[in-house]
C-alpha cells in the first residue's frame, strides 16, 4: 500500500504540502482557512468577544461546520471550566470529528489565549503583560513563556494568541494591562523573548494587534486611529518588526481599529508588502475575532460579506477566526471568476505548512502529548509566577524610609485589593475572563489574598483588614470602619485599584475604557478618609493602568505600584512591604499627577512637553517612564563614549560605571536614552534605545557598555525614507527617562545614509563587566552623583 507523501515525515515539508494541496478539492481548501468555536451558553453576559451575540445566532453545529475538514479549533480549553484531563478528552473528540469529516483526514490546529498563562481552568495565572514591562527582564519573560508553551503542547494546543504588542498612547484605554507599556523598544525586546520561549516549546506565538490598535481616539476600544505614517512606522510597527525578524514568530493577528481610514484586515500593504515582502514573515495571518465581518459591518469598506472575504484574502489574511462566517463564500467567488484560485492556494499552503511542521499530518498523531493526569499549576510554574511578580513591583515613593515596615506592629490593611485576590489577575486570565461570568465563580487556581499574605508575612504583628469600599459603585458605608482601623494602627496599608473584566464588567480590560484617571468607584473617597486620619499611609496601587496620584503623593509615607501581579501577587507585595523583597521594578508607563492624565507618553517632541508660555497645563508625568526606587542606592559615574565622531553606518560604545552604595544587594535597571537635538523632521526629546538589569552586592561596581549602532538613530525623513543624518547625537545613561545627570554627545559625520527596512539593526546589546574598586575608580566615584534609582 502506497503511503501518501503528505503523511510521510521523511519527505520534505514543502513536498508534503504541495502533494496534499494538489489533492484537495476547492471545498477542502476553503475549509482549511476556517475555524469553529464550540462555546457554552453564558446567559445574559455580553460574551467573550465584541458583538459575540450577533454571531451566535444561526450557527452551524460543529459536525456540519467540519464537513470538509477545518483549519482551527477555537479555544477548546478556554471557554468553560473543566479539568485538564476533561479538556484533553474533549479535544480528542473534536479532532476525531474533524478528521472523520475531512476526506484527507487532516486534523485542525487548536488555538488558545495565553497572555497571562494558558487560559484554562486550573492553569497558572502569571502577572499581566504590563507587569512584564515593569520587570524590564526579557530573560524571565522567556522562561515564563517556555513554561506556558510546555503546558499548552501537553494538552494538544498548537497556537497561542499572545503576545500583545500594542504601544500605549492614552492611559484611559482599557487594554493597557494587556500591553507591555508605552515604549516600542522595551515591548519589542520582551515580546521577542516571549515568542522564542513559546515556540521553543512547540507552540506558535501570535503577535497582536497588527497594528496601531492602542492609538485609538480618546482611548476608546475599537475607535479609529489618527496617526501619521511616520509615527506609525517609528512607534507602532517597531515591536512587530523585532518579533518577526528576531523572534521568527509564526502567526500575526490583525487590529480591529482602522488606521487613517484603512482597515488592517483589508490592507495589502500591511499584511503582504510590509509584513511578508519587507520583513520576511513566513507564517500565517489570522483574523481577530469576526474582523472579516467587520469590514462590512463596522468599517463599511465593502458591501457584502462575500466581498469582505475576497478583500481580506487578497490582502494577505489566511485564517478566519473564531469561526468560519465569510470564507465559505470564497467558493462562489472563484466559480464566478471574482477570485483567482492561486490566491486561495497561497493561504492554504501556509496553513498546511504549519500543520506539517506541528506534526499534525504524521502517522499516529494524537491531539495531546500525554495521556497522564496533567498538573497545570505545579510548584515550578508558581515559582516563576512569584519571581516575575517580585521583579515587577515598583516602589514609587518612600518618604523617610517608611518601608520596609517595622515589625511587630499594628497594621491596618484597608481597601478592596486587600480582600479580593481577583484584583491581582488580568482580564485574559481564566478567572476574570470566564469564571467571573458564572454564578459559582471563585478563582481558577489558588490565589492568596493580600490579607492572607500580610498575615503570613508579619506573624508578630496585628493585621486588621477592612475593605472599606468596592472597586465599583458609590457605596461608602464601609469607610467609617476603615477610618477606625487606621486610627488604631501604627501604619495603614491602603490597597486600591482595579478589577479586570470584559466590556464594562470591570474597571480594567477589553472594553473597560475610562473618561478620566481618578480611582474607580468610591476608592478616591476611601483614600482621602484614611489619609485624613494622620496615620502613616502606604498606598498600594494594584492596577492595570496608571491612575492619577497627584492628590495623594505628598501625604503618603510610601507608594507601591503593583501591575496585576498574578496568582503569587499577594506574597510579592507583602514581601516588598516587609523588605524580604528588594523592589526592582521600573515604570513601563508614566504615572500622571492630574486625573485628566493629559493622555500621552514620554515619547514626546518639544511641543508636546514644554508648556511654559504655551499652555497652562503641564504634560509631564508625576513619575516618569523608567522610574523606580529600591532599598539599595546606586551611583553612576565615568560615562564614556568610545568615539567623538562616527560614520552613518558605524557604531559607538556608550558605557558607565554603576555602583551599589547601599547596605543590601539590589538590582538596577540601567537605561540608555538617545536624543537628536536637530533633525530634518521633528524628533522626540528622548527615546529608550538600550537597557539591562544589573544585580550588585553592597559595594560592588560594574561597567555597563551599550553597543549603539547608527541604525538605531535612523528615522523616516521628509520623503519617508528611513535615514541616518549627519549631526550631533546625545546619549544619557541613567535610572529613568528624566534622569539627566549623565549625558554625553558625539557626531555622525558623512553623507545622509538610507537604511533598508528588513535588515536594519534593531537592538542595542549590553554587556556588564565587574570592576574592582581601585584607587583610580574610587576617585571617579567620589565625584559621582548619588541618587535613588529613578529619582527625578
KOLMAR-989973 format. One record per residue (C-alpha): residue in three letters; x, y, z. Coordinates in steps of 0.02 Angstrom, whole numbers, plus 50000, padded with zeros to 5 digits. Example, Ala and Ser with C-alpha at 12.3 -4.5 7.8 and 13.67 -1.06 7.14 Angstrom:
! KOLMAR-989973
> aa/X/Y/Z
> ALA/50615/49775/50390
> SER/50684/49947/50357
! end
This chain:
! KOLMAR-989973
> aa/X/Y/Z
> UNK/50000/50000/50000
> UNK/50072/50167/49948
> UNK/50086/50295/50088
> UNK/50030/50469/50033
> UNK/50178/50586/50026
> UNK/50096/50711/50140
> UNK/50092/50586/50284
> UNK/50274/50535/50266
> UNK/50388/50625/50392
> UNK/50542/50576/50290
> UNK/50482/50686/50147
> UNK/50525/50872/50149
> UNK/50396/50993/50214
> UNK/50368/51085/50050
> UNK/50349/50923/49954
> UNK/50220/50861/50079
> UNK/50124/51025/50070
> UNK/50120/51028/49879
> UNK/50069/50846/49869
> UNK/49922/50873/49985
> UNK/49871/51038/49908
> UNK/49864/50960/49736
> UNK/49745/50826/49800
> UNK/49622/50939/49891
> UNK/49455/50993/49820
> UNK/49409/51177/49823
> UNK/49290/51141/49966
> UNK/49429/51061/50067
> UNK/49546/51206/50032
> UNK/49421/51334/50094
> UNK/49390/51228/50249
> UNK/49575/51238/50294
> UNK/49557/51427/50310
> UNK/49410/51415/50429
> UNK/49379/51383/50614
> UNK/49245/51339/50740
> UNK/49213/51395/50919
> UNK/49111/51271/51018
> UNK/49071/51389/51161
> UNK/48949/51369/51305
> UNK/48793/51469/51343
> UNK/48836/51618/51452
> UNK/48664/51683/51498
> UNK/48645/51871/51497
> UNK/48831/51908/51488
> UNK/48894/52009/51342
> UNK/49010/51873/51281
> UNK/49195/51838/51265
> UNK/49223/51947/51112
> UNK/49150/52104/51032
> UNK/48972/52081/50966
> UNK/48977/51895/51004
> UNK/48788/51883/51022
> UNK/48766/51945/50844
> UNK/48865/51798/50778
> UNK/48790/51669/50896
> UNK/48625/51669/50801
> UNK/48604/51534/50669
> UNK/48772/51449/50697
> UNK/48800/51281/50613
> UNK/48831/51134/50729
> UNK/49010/51079/50742
> UNK/48989/50922/50636
> UNK/48916/51023/50493
> UNK/49050/51157/50506
> UNK/49186/51024/50494
> UNK/49110/50928/50348
> UNK/49261/50959/50236
> UNK/49389/50973/50374
> UNK/49437/51125/50474
> UNK/49583/51244/50491
> UNK/49570/51290/50676
> UNK/49478/51235/50832
> UNK/49448/51389/50937
> UNK/49484/51388/51124
> UNK/49437/51209/51172
> UNK/49502/51236/51350
> UNK/49473/51422/51375
> UNK/49285/51434/51358
> UNK/49217/51333/51506
> UNK/49285/51262/51669
> UNK/49349/51085/51653
> UNK/49497/50987/51717
> UNK/49647/50964/51606
> UNK/49602/50783/51576
> UNK/49421/50826/51533
> UNK/49485/50957/51412
> UNK/49603/50835/51329
> UNK/49464/50709/51304
> UNK/49350/50844/51236
> UNK/49484/50900/51113
> UNK/49514/50720/51059
> UNK/49328/50702/51020
> UNK/49329/50864/50921
> UNK/49484/50813/50824
> UNK/49405/50644/50787
> UNK/49254/50734/50713
> UNK/49367/50844/50608
> UNK/49473/50702/50539
> UNK/49321/50591/50506
> UNK/49238/50732/50408
> UNK/49395/50778/50314
> UNK/49415/50671/50156
> UNK/49603/50675/50186
> UNK/49593/50653/50375
> UNK/49677/50821/50412
> UNK/49669/50873/50596
> UNK/49637/51052/50649
> UNK/49756/51171/50735
> UNK/49693/51207/50911
> UNK/49723/51383/50974
> UNK/49707/51461/51146
> UNK/49731/51627/51232
> UNK/49890/51630/51337
> UNK/49928/51810/51384
> UNK/49932/51783/51572
> UNK/49967/51599/51554
> UNK/49865/51467/51467
> UNK/49683/51520/51481
> UNK/49619/51359/51554
> UNK/49541/51308/51718
> UNK/49672/51263/51849
> UNK/49816/51332/51743
> UNK/49947/51450/51816
> UNK/49897/51633/51807
> UNK/50053/51739/51784
> UNK/50064/51928/51802
> UNK/49979/52032/51668
> UNK/50085/52093/51522
> UNK/50100/52269/51593
> UNK/50193/52187/51738
> UNK/50312/52106/51614
> UNK/50354/52281/51557
> UNK/50386/52335/51736
> UNK/50507/52190/51760
> UNK/50623/52251/51620
> UNK/50680/52069/51617
> UNK/50671/51985/51444
> UNK/50755/51825/51506
> UNK/50623/51799/51640
> UNK/50484/51829/51514
> UNK/50560/51694/51403
> UNK/50568/51574/51550
> UNK/50385/51606/51587
> UNK/50331/51580/51407
> UNK/50426/51417/51392
> UNK/50326/51350/51538
> UNK/50164/51414/51461
> UNK/50208/51332/51295
> UNK/50251/51166/51376
> UNK/50083/51161/51463
> UNK/49991/51206/51303
> UNK/50080/51075/51199
> UNK/50048/50941/51330
> UNK/49861/50974/51311
> UNK/49866/50966/51121
> UNK/49855/51151/51080
> UNK/49966/51221/50944
> UNK/49944/51410/50932
> UNK/49942/51539/51071
> UNK/49855/51705/51042
> UNK/49990/51810/51125
> UNK/50087/51921/51149
> UNK/50005/52093/51131
> UNK/50125/52219/51055
> UNK/50012/52372/51058
> UNK/50102/52529/51117
> UNK/50006/52633/51243
> UNK/49964/52812/51194
> UNK/49814/52855/51303
> UNK/49808/52798/51484
> UNK/49618/52792/51479
> UNK/49618/52643/51360
> UNK/49553/52487/51446
> UNK/49676/52363/51372
> UNK/49834/52442/51444
> UNK/49851/52291/51559
> UNK/49875/52180/51405
> UNK/50020/52285/51340
> UNK/50199/52300/51398
> UNK/50187/52488/51412
> UNK/50222/52644/51313
> UNK/50393/52608/51239
> UNK/50416/52512/51075
> UNK/50593/52454/51111
> UNK/50553/52383/51283
> UNK/50398/52299/51210
> UNK/50496/52227/51064
> UNK/50633/52155/51175
> UNK/50510/52073/51295
> UNK/50394/52012/51157
> UNK/50537/51933/51061
> UNK/50585/51828/51212
> UNK/50404/51780/51242
> UNK/50390/51722/51062
> UNK/50553/51623/51072
> UNK/50502/51539/51234
> UNK/50330/51487/51173
> UNK/50395/51425/51006
> UNK/50541/51334/51085
> UNK/50407/51232/51173
> UNK/50323/51188/51008
> UNK/50181/51316/51013
> UNK/50162/51453/50882
> UNK/50151/51628/50955
> UNK/50035/51759/50881
> UNK/50077/51945/50877
> UNK/49929/52059/50904
> UNK/49854/52178/50860
> UNK/49935/52220/50694
> UNK/49945/52369/50704
> UNK/49907/52532/50793
> UNK/49765/52464/50898
> UNK/49812/52558/51058
> UNK/49820/52728/50971
> UNK/49631/52739/50958
> UNK/49549/52908/50979
> UNK/49514/52957/51160
> UNK/49569/52785/51220
> UNK/49407/52703/51164
> UNK/49406/52520/51115
> UNK/49391/52495/50926
> UNK/49396/52682/50894
> UNK/49484/52747/50737
> UNK/49671/52780/50740
> UNK/49725/52950/50678
> UNK/49913/52950/50666
> UNK/50034/52991/50528
> UNK/50137/52871/50427
> UNK/50299/52921/50515
> UNK/50229/52893/50689
> UNK/50152/52728/50636
> UNK/50321/52664/50574
> UNK/50427/52729/50717
> UNK/50317/52679/50863
> UNK/50180/52554/50823
> UNK/50270/52444/50698
> UNK/50438/52434/50789
> UNK/50399/52291/50909
> UNK/50313/52191/50773
> UNK/50466/52203/50661
> UNK/50576/52148/50807
> UNK/50469/51996/50848
> UNK/50453/51948/50664
> UNK/50634/51967/50614
> UNK/50719/51919/50778
> UNK/50590/51803/50855
> UNK/50535/51723/50690
> UNK/50357/51720/50752
> UNK/50236/51601/50668
> UNK/50074/51700/50670
> UNK/50008/51878/50668
> UNK/49833/51941/50708
> UNK/49760/52099/50633
> UNK/49698/52252/50728
> UNK/49513/52299/50731
> UNK/49545/52486/50731
> UNK/49560/52569/50560
> UNK/49717/52672/50537
> UNK/49697/52835/50441
> UNK/49542/52761/50359
> UNK/49620/52593/50314
> UNK/49558/52435/50398
> UNK/49710/52322/50433
> UNK/49610/52167/50383
> UNK/49594/52244/50209
> UNK/49771/52312/50194
> UNK/49880/52226/50064
> UNK/50019/52347/50107
> UNK/50017/52297/50291
> UNK/49991/52109/50281
> UNK/50086/52072/50122
> UNK/50204/52209/50064
> UNK/50272/52257/50235
> UNK/50248/52100/50340
> UNK/50296/51969/50211
> UNK/50395/52053/50073
> UNK/50495/52177/50179
> UNK/50511/52089/50346
> UNK/50515/51911/50278
> UNK/50370/51842/50382
> UNK/50330/51663/50330
> UNK/50189/51616/50449
> UNK/50001/51638/50446
> UNK/49898/51793/50471
> UNK/49741/51756/50572
> UNK/49594/51873/50591
> UNK/49547/51946/50758
> UNK/49379/51875/50805
> UNK/49249/51923/50673
> UNK/49364/52054/50598
> UNK/49322/51996/50422
> UNK/49137/52029/50453
> UNK/49183/52199/50523
> UNK/49247/52254/50352
> UNK/49064/52261/50304
> UNK/48975/52300/50466
> UNK/49096/52415/50558
> UNK/49224/52486/50435
> UNK/49099/52486/50290
> UNK/49232/52471/50157
> UNK/49140/52329/50068
> UNK/48957/52300/50028
> UNK/48939/52113/50057
> UNK/49013/51976/50165
> UNK/49075/51890/50007
> UNK/49169/52048/49960
> UNK/49239/52053/50136
> UNK/49306/51876/50118
> UNK/49384/51908/49947
> UNK/49458/52075/50001
> UNK/49543/52009/50157
> UNK/49610/51853/50071
> UNK/49685/51957/49931
> UNK/49762/52074/50060
> UNK/49853/51930/50146
> UNK/49736/51856/50276
> UNK/49750/51667/50295
> UNK/49629/51607/50429
> UNK/49459/51672/50482
> UNK/49433/51667/50671
> UNK/49345/51622/50783
> UNK/49230/51533/50661
> UNK/49202/51524/50475
> UNK/49071/51657/50435
> UNK/49126/51732/50270
> UNK/49256/51616/50194
> UNK/49131/51486/50126
> UNK/49081/51622/50003
> UNK/49254/51611/49926
> UNK/49193/51458/49830
> UNK/49063/51553/49731
> UNK/49184/51698/49708
> UNK/49305/51577/49623
> UNK/49165/51499/49521
> UNK/49109/51672/49464
> UNK/49286/51722/49417
> UNK/49300/51855/49553
> UNK/49444/51767/49639
> UNK/49594/51677/49567
> UNK/49615/51504/49642
> UNK/49801/51537/49662
> UNK/49759/51671/49793
> UNK/49666/51537/49889
> UNK/49807/51412/49866
> UNK/49935/51534/49935
> UNK/49842/51546/50100
> UNK/49808/51358/50107
> UNK/49993/51322/50083
> UNK/50034/51425/50237
> UNK/49907/51333/50344
> UNK/49961/51162/50282
> UNK/50143/51204/50309
> UNK/50110/51240/50492
> UNK/50010/51080/50510
> UNK/50155/50981/50437
> UNK/50282/51068/50549
> UNK/50174/51040/50702
> UNK/50163/50853/50664
> UNK/49976/50852/50632
> UNK/49996/50752/50471
> UNK/50116/50623/50543
> UNK/50056/50444/50567
> UNK/49986/50413/50740
> UNK/49953/50596/50777
> UNK/49874/50617/50949
> UNK/49799/50786/50998
> UNK/49885/50775/51168
> UNK/50064/50727/51203
> UNK/50020/50637/51363
> UNK/49882/50528/51425
> UNK/49931/50555/51605
> UNK/49848/50672/51728
> UNK/49917/50846/51695
> UNK/49954/50972/51832
> UNK/49938/51143/51751
> UNK/49991/51239/51906
> UNK/50142/51147/51976
> UNK/50262/51220/52102
> UNK/50387/51259/51964
> UNK/50259/51368/51874
> UNK/50210/51457/52034
> UNK/50392/51491/52069
> UNK/50413/51580/51903
> UNK/50250/51674/51934
> UNK/50316/51728/52104
> UNK/50483/51786/52036
> UNK/50402/51886/51898
> UNK/50281/51967/52021
> UNK/50425/52016/52134
> UNK/50530/52084/51989
> UNK/50384/52189/51926
> UNK/50330/52284/52082
> UNK/50380/52467/52077
> UNK/50418/52570/52231
> UNK/50367/52745/52179
> UNK/50396/52841/52340
> UNK/50472/52800/52509
> UNK/50467/52953/52621
> UNK/50584/52946/52771
> UNK/50621/52762/52737
> UNK/50447/52709/52791
> UNK/50473/52545/52700
> UNK/50518/52412/52744
> UNK/50387/52410/52881
> UNK/50448/52382/53056
> UNK/50382/52226/53142
> UNK/50298/52186/53254
> UNK/50169/52323/53246
> UNK/49986/52365/53219
> UNK/49944/52364/53034
> UNK/49778/52420/52964
> UNK/49758/52334/52795
> UNK/49623/52429/52702
> UNK/49546/52429/52529
> UNK/49460/52314/52404
> UNK/49626/52247/52337
> UNK/49665/52188/52513
> UNK/49523/52062/52513
> UNK/49488/52022/52329
> UNK/49626/51914/52250
> UNK/49545/51934/52078
> UNK/49621/52108/52076
> UNK/49791/52026/52051
> UNK/49734/51945/51888
> UNK/49718/52015/51713
> UNK/49566/52019/51600
> UNK/49635/51874/51497
> UNK/49652/51761/51648
> UNK/49530/51616/51652
> UNK/49465/51681/51818
> UNK/49414/51853/51754
> UNK/49376/51804/51575
> UNK/49266/51652/51609
> UNK/49235/51611/51792
> UNK/49183/51788/51838
> UNK/49032/51766/51722
> UNK/48971/51609/51808
> UNK/48863/51601/51963
> UNK/48986/51488/52054
> UNK/49147/51578/52010
> UNK/49296/51596/52126
> UNK/49472/51583/52055
> UNK/49539/51453/51933
> UNK/49693/51422/52041
> UNK/49734/51460/52223
> UNK/49765/51648/52235
> UNK/49803/51702/52414
> UNK/49732/51872/52454
> UNK/49840/52015/52513
> UNK/49761/51995/52684
> UNK/49816/51814/52692
> UNK/49989/51858/52629
> UNK/50012/52001/52754
> UNK/49960/51890/52899
> UNK/50090/51762/52846
> UNK/50223/51895/52812
> UNK/50203/51984/52980
> UNK/50171/51845/53105
> UNK/50211/51952/53257
> UNK/50102/52098/53203
> UNK/49918/52132/53222
> UNK/49842/52146/53048
> UNK/49666/52217/53045
> UNK/49584/52202/52875
> UNK/49441/52312/52813
> UNK/49384/52325/52632
> UNK/49311/52499/52656
> UNK/49229/52501/52485
> UNK/49217/52402/52324
> UNK/49304/52431/52157
> UNK/49147/52499/52077
> UNK/48990/52585/52137
> UNK/48967/52734/52251
> UNK/48942/52645/52417
> UNK/49040/52724/52560
> UNK/48962/52638/52710
> UNK/49121/52541/52748
> UNK/49236/52692/52751
> UNK/49197/52732/52933
> UNK/49259/52560/52986
> UNK/49416/52587/52882
> UNK/49449/52753/52969
> UNK/49428/52673/53139
> UNK/49553/52537/53093
> UNK/49678/52664/53028
> UNK/49666/52772/53183
> UNK/49705/52622/53294
> UNK/49857/52567/53191
> UNK/50039/52614/53181
> UNK/50030/52612/52991
> UNK/49890/52595/52864
> UNK/49923/52491/52708
> UNK/49792/52553/52586
> UNK/49770/52433/52438
> UNK/49660/52504/52300
> UNK/49647/52486/52112
> UNK/49564/52382/51977
> UNK/49460/52228/51949
> UNK/49480/52161/51772
> UNK/49332/52118/51663
> UNK/49261/52124/51487
> UNK/49160/52261/51402
> UNK/49120/52364/51555
> UNK/49108/52219/51678
> UNK/49267/52278/51764
> UNK/49370/52435/51787
> UNK/49512/52373/51675
> UNK/49517/52259/51524
> UNK/49447/52246/51349
> UNK/49307/52373/51327
> UNK/49334/52446/51502
> UNK/49390/52618/51448
> UNK/49376/52768/51564
> UNK/49339/52952/51547
> UNK/49472/53006/51672
> UNK/49608/52933/51782
> UNK/49532/52954/51954
> UNK/49521/52793/52052
> UNK/49362/52699/52005
> UNK/49208/52688/52115
> UNK/49219/52765/52288
> UNK/49403/52723/52310
> UNK/49454/52906/52299
> UNK/49342/52945/52449
> UNK/49418/52797/52542
> UNK/49595/52858/52511
> UNK/49553/53035/52566
> UNK/49469/52974/52725
> UNK/49615/52863/52775
> UNK/49744/52998/52736
> UNK/49647/53119/52846
> UNK/49674/53009/52999
> UNK/49855/53061/53012
> UNK/49914/52881/53023
> UNK/50061/52849/52905
> UNK/49990/52777/52745
> UNK/50074/52657/52625
> UNK/49971/52669/52466
> UNK/49974/52507/52365
> UNK/49907/52525/52189
> UNK/49852/52358/52115
> UNK/49802/52413/51941
> UNK/49803/52376/51755
> UNK/49830/52558/51706
> UNK/49910/52710/51788
> UNK/49795/52818/51895
> UNK/49820/52999/51947
> UNK/49916/53011/52110
> UNK/49945/53198/52120
> UNK/49809/53222/52252
> UNK/49892/53095/52369
> UNK/50078/53092/52335
> UNK/50137/53218/52464
> UNK/50027/53143/52600
> UNK/50079/52961/52579
> UNK/50225/52892/52676
> UNK/50259/52772/52533
> UNK/50179/52720/52368
> UNK/50194/52549/52289
> UNK/50134/52509/52112
> UNK/50089/52328/52075
> UNK/50028/52298/51897
> UNK/49909/52148/51914
> UNK/50046/52035/51984
> UNK/49963/51866/51958
> UNK/49924/51719/52071
> UNK/50078/51750/52181
> UNK/50047/51937/52188
> UNK/49993/51942/52370
> UNK/50154/51864/52431
> UNK/50258/51977/52318
> UNK/50175/52136/52381
> UNK/50190/52081/52561
> UNK/50373/52038/52531
> UNK/50408/52213/52466
> UNK/50321/52291/52617
> UNK/50419/52184/52739
> UNK/50585/52205/52650
> UNK/50603/52021/52610
> UNK/50597/52077/52428
> UNK/50704/52223/52372
> UNK/50595/52302/52237
> UNK/50674/52319/52065
> UNK/50525/52352/51952
> UNK/50527/52509/51845
> UNK/50383/52601/51766
> UNK/50344/52543/51588
> UNK/50221/52687/51581
> UNK/50212/52858/51662
> UNK/50105/52896/51815
> UNK/50007/53058/51795
> UNK/49976/53189/51927
> UNK/49806/53250/51870
> UNK/49656/53138/51838
> UNK/49636/53210/51663
> UNK/49802/53124/51636
> UNK/49849/53230/51487
> UNK/49850/53065/51392
> UNK/50016/53043/51307
> UNK/50183/52963/51338
> UNK/50364/53010/51366
> UNK/50397/52991/51178
> UNK/50360/53174/51151
> UNK/50438/53312/51047
> UNK/50464/53487/51118
> UNK/50288/53549/51083
> UNK/50212/53401/51175
> UNK/50323/53427/51328
> UNK/50374/53606/51362
> UNK/50221/53708/51409
> UNK/50286/53867/51491
> UNK/50210/54014/51398
> UNK/50116/53897/51281
> UNK/49985/53812/51389
> UNK/49928/53820/51569
> UNK/49936/53629/51578
> UNK/50099/53540/51616
> UNK/50101/53374/51522
> UNK/50245/53298/51620
> UNK/50206/53145/51725
> UNK/50214/53138/51913
> UNK/50325/52984/51900
> UNK/50411/52960/51731
> UNK/50439/52809/51621
> UNK/50582/52705/51692
> UNK/50563/52768/51870
> UNK/50576/52653/52020
> UNK/50655/52651/52192
> UNK/50727/52511/52298
> UNK/50805/52475/52465
> UNK/50978/52493/52389
> UNK/51061/52651/52325
> UNK/51158/52661/52163
> UNK/51282/52784/52094
> UNK/51327/52812/51911
> UNK/51497/52876/51860
> UNK/51629/52879/51724
> UNK/51514/52896/51573
> UNK/51614/52860/51415
> UNK/51579/52864/51229
> UNK/51706/52768/51125
> UNK/51717/52899/50987
> UNK/51677/53081/50960
> UNK/51637/53050/50777
> UNK/51556/52902/50692
> UNK/51507/52858/50513
> UNK/51321/52843/50471
> UNK/51342/52654/50460
> UNK/51457/52640/50611
> UNK/51433/52611/50797
> UNK/51492/52681/50962
> UNK/51508/52606/51133
> UNK/51421/52701/51272
> UNK/51467/52647/51447
> UNK/51456/52697/51629
> UNK/51504/52625/51797
> UNK/51361/52581/51914
> UNK/51396/52553/52098
> UNK/51285/52488/52237
> UNK/51321/52607/52381
> UNK/51180/52538/52487
> UNK/51183/52410/52625
> UNK/51100/52265/52538
> UNK/51103/52175/52372
> UNK/50993/52254/52241
> UNK/50954/52267/52057
> UNK/50965/52422/51949
> UNK/50888/52443/51777
> UNK/51020/52539/51681
> UNK/50937/52635/51540
> UNK/51011/52713/51383
> UNK/50919/52858/51302
> UNK/50958/52939/51134
> UNK/50917/53117/51082
> UNK/50934/53201/50912
> UNK/50942/53388/50951
> UNK/50922/53450/50771
> UNK/50847/53345/50631
> UNK/50759/53373/50466
> UNK/50595/53315/50544
> UNK/50530/53336/50721
> UNK/50600/53204/50838
> UNK/50555/53150/51015
> UNK/50658/53231/51151
> UNK/50724/53062/51203
> UNK/50689/52879/51174
> UNK/50746/52719/51254
> UNK/50873/52628/51144
> UNK/50950/52509/51270
> UNK/50929/52437/51444
> UNK/50990/52297/51556
> UNK/50951/52241/51733
> UNK/51106/52227/51842
> UNK/51118/52139/52011
> UNK/51251/52208/52128
> UNK/51300/52166/52306
> UNK/51338/52309/52426
> UNK/51496/52396/52371
> UNK/51502/52308/52202
> UNK/51527/52403/52040
> UNK/51504/52355/51859
> UNK/51537/52441/51695
> UNK/51385/52430/51583
> UNK/51426/52452/51399
> UNK/51298/52476/51261
> UNK/51345/52442/51079
> UNK/51246/52578/50990
> UNK/51237/52556/50800
> UNK/51187/52707/50699
> UNK/51038/52612/50628
> UNK/50964/52644/50800
> UNK/50970/52831/50763
> UNK/50879/52813/50597
> UNK/50710/52893/50566
> UNK/50589/52924/50423
> UNK/50642/53082/50336
> UNK/50536/53208/50242
> UNK/50509/53088/50097
> UNK/50476/52940/50215
> UNK/50639/52854/50175
> UNK/50724/52788/50333
> UNK/50887/52883/50350
> UNK/51034/52921/50465
> UNK/51079/53105/50457
> UNK/51245/53186/50499
> UNK/51247/53294/50654
> UNK/51253/53287/50843
> UNK/51176/53146/50942
> UNK/51162/53145/51131
> UNK/51158/52993/51244
> UNK/51108/52979/51426
> UNK/51137/52832/51542
> UNK/51033/52832/51699
> UNK/50889/52766/51800
> UNK/50737/52842/51713
> UNK/50684/52941/51562
> UNK/50702/53101/51665
> UNK/50871/53062/51742
> UNK/50985/53186/51655
> UNK/51138/53178/51768
> UNK/51249/53081/51648
> UNK/51247/53143/51469
> UNK/51373/53143/51327
> UNK/51371/53178/51141
> UNK/51454/53128/50979
> UNK/51433/53174/50797
> UNK/51380/53074/50646
> UNK/51492/53129/50502
> UNK/51472/53095/50317
> UNK/51328/53092/50195
> UNK/51147/53053/50232
> UNK/51130/52864/50231
> UNK/50972/52771/50184
> UNK/50933/52621/50295
> UNK/50844/52473/50220
> UNK/50692/52408/50313
> UNK/50703/52222/50336
> UNK/50888/52213/50377
> UNK/50924/52360/50492
> UNK/50998/52336/50665
> UNK/50854/52328/50788
> UNK/50938/52306/50958
> UNK/51071/52384/51067
> UNK/51167/52244/51152
> UNK/51228/52275/51329
> UNK/51375/52195/51419
> UNK/51405/52201/51606
> UNK/51583/52182/51671
> UNK/51625/52189/51857
> UNK/51755/52321/51901
> UNK/51870/52324/52052
> UNK/51863/52471/52168
> UNK/52041/52526/52139
> UNK/52103/52694/52199
> UNK/52075/52760/52023
> UNK/51893/52704/52017
> UNK/51868/52765/52197
> UNK/51921/52936/52139
> UNK/51799/52932/51994
> UNK/51660/52876/52107
> UNK/51695/53015/52231
> UNK/51636/53140/52102
> UNK/51480/53043/52053
> UNK/51304/53099/52089
> UNK/51219/52986/52215
> UNK/51033/52958/52196
> UNK/50899/52831/52224
> UNK/50854/52730/52068
> UNK/50738/52829/51957
> UNK/50739/52987/52063
> UNK/50680/53139/51966
! end
